[in-house]
Amino acid sequence: MSRRLAVPVLAASLAGFTGLGIGLQTMSAQADDQSAAGHHRVLNSADAPAAIGPYSQGIGVGPQVFLSGQLPLDPVTNQIPPGATIRDQTRQVLENLSAVLESDGMALADVVSTTVYLADINDFAAFNEVYAEYFTDKPPARATVQVAQIPRGAKVEISAIAIR
């Protein structure tokens, strides 16, 4: 049985069970949401660096947005400015993530989870100071790891998940 058929059939069979608090309208809305989730939208912002490989800047599925890892690349030059510190690079990464979110009508305030990759964990305190400037009200869940190398010699890369 296909997923599209299974949920409405289940909804119809559960419609009589009012004690469960599940109504036909609720189940039908969930079925519509699941059907819509099969279609995704590609996010693309000219205000963020172009992808440097076969991937999208972000993908939206329903109310969720999955952002690819952003590097501290200047969107105009597609390069890391020479001499950029971990603070400079963190700001640029967060500005790039923000630009991709804005292309879908969202903002950093919608981010619920980030994964941070640092080339040197000793940069954590300086990175964290800048990160805290961008996520002041409701900081998202986060994982931070040191990696052996980040593309283009970057000091930091951040991927994120946002929900409308």
Buried (B, 14 or more C-beta within 10 A) or exposed (E): EEEEEEBBEBBEEBBEEEEEEBBEEEBBEBBEEBEEEEEBBEBBBEEBBEEEEEEBBBBBEBEBBBBBBBBBBBBEEEEBEEEBEBBBBBBBBBBBBBBBBBBBEBEBBBBEBBBBBBBEEEBBEBBBEBBEEBBEEEEBEBEBEEEEEBEBEBBBBBBBBBEE
